[in-house]
């Protein structure tokens, strides 16, 4: 009986550690990021800060495609197309940007990124 209890305790411990070490499916602004992925899955998405708020910068994997800045709810708040006129001022005010998604075989010659497992 003691042996079965020890075995059960060890199995429970292993399962607990295994489950807690799995990549989390929940992340901040999940719906917004998934929505942006639908449009920019052939491109790049960055998570940035603007005046202390989380925003997203996204662009397609195409020359002269420009970029767009979105708030945490996915509402467009700026256009950053430097090749087609004056970009919005927010484009130069983004800080702490981290690429959270980048398609492989991209025009930037950079490795793919999928921080939140969007392309599964």
C-alpha positions in Angstrom: 0.0 0.0 0.0 2.8 2.4 0.9 4.5 1.6 -2.5 1.3 2.5 -4.4 0.9 5.7 -2.4 4.5 6.7 -3.2 4.0 5.9 -6.9 0.8 7.9 -7.0 2.6 10.9 -5.3 5.5 10.7 -7.8 3.1 10.6 -10.8 1.1 13.5 -9.5 4.2 15.5 -9.0 5.5 14.7 -12.5 2.1 15.7 -14.0 2.0 18.9 -12.0 5.5 20.0 -13.2 4.7 19.0 -16.8 1.5 20.9 -17.0 2.9 24.0 -15.3 5.9 24.1 -17.6 3.8 24.1 -20.8 3.6 27.3 -22.9 0.7 29.4 -21.8 -2.2 29.8 -24.2 -3.2 33.1 -22.6 -1.5 36.3 -23.2 -2.3 40.0 -23.0 -4.5 41.3 -25.8 -5.0 37.9 -27.2 -8.0 38.7 -29.4 -6.3 41.8 -30.8 -3.1 39.9 -31.7 -5.1 37.1 -33.3 -7.0 39.6 -35.3 -3.8 41.3 -36.5 -2.3 37.9 -37.4 -5.2 37.2 -39.7 -4.3 40.3 -41.8 -0.5 40.2 -41.3 0.3 36.5 -41.3 2.4 37.2 -44.4 4.3 40.0 -42.6 5.5 41.2 -39.2 3.9 42.3 -36.0 5.6 44.2 -33.2 4.4 44.9 -29.7 5.5 48.4 -28.6 4.9 51.1 -26.1 3.4 54.6 -26.8 3.0 56.9 -23.9 3.1 53.9 -21.6 0.4 52.0 -23.4 0.8 48.8 -25.4 0.4 49.3 -29.1 1.1 47.1 -32.2 3.0 47.9 -35.3 2.3 45.7 -38.3 3.4 45.5 -41.9 3.1 43.1 -44.8 6.0 41.1 -46.3 6.2 43.3 -49.4 8.4 46.1 -50.6 6.8 49.6 -50.1 3.9 48.1 -48.2 4.4 50.5 -45.2 3.1 49.9 -41.8 0.2 50.5 -39.5 0.0 51.2 -35.8 -2.9 49.8 -33.8 -4.0 50.3 -30.2 -4.5 47.5 -27.7 -8.0 46.9 -29.0 -7.0 46.7 -32.7 -8.1 50.1 -33.7 -5.8 51.8 -36.3 -4.1 54.8 -34.7 -1.4 55.6 -37.3 0.0 54.9 -40.7 3.8 54.6 -41.3 4.3 54.5 -45.0 7.5 56.4 -45.4 7.7 55.8 -49.2 4.3 57.4 -49.9 4.3 60.7 -48.1 4.5 61.9 -44.6 4.1 59.2 -41.9 2.0 59.9 -38.9 3.9 61.3 -35.9 3.2 58.2 -33.8 5.6 56.2 -36.0 8.6 57.9 -34.5 7.3 57.8 -31.0 7.1 54.0 -30.4 9.4 52.6 -27.8 10.4 49.2 -26.4 9.3 47.4 -29.6 9.6 43.6 -29.7 8.8 41.5 -32.7 6.1 39.0 -31.7 5.5 37.6 -35.2 7.5 37.4 -38.4 6.8 35.2 -41.4 9.6 32.9 -42.6 11.3 33.6 -45.9 10.7 37.3 -45.5 12.0 40.4 -47.4 13.9 41.5 -44.3 16.1 38.5 -44.4 15.4 37.8 -40.7 14.5 34.6 -39.0 10.8 33.8 -38.4 9.3 34.7 -35.0 6.1 33.4 -33.4 6.2 34.4 -29.7 2.6 33.4 -29.0 2.2 30.4 -31.3 -0.2 32.1 -33.7 0.5 30.0 -36.8 -0.5 26.7 -35.1 
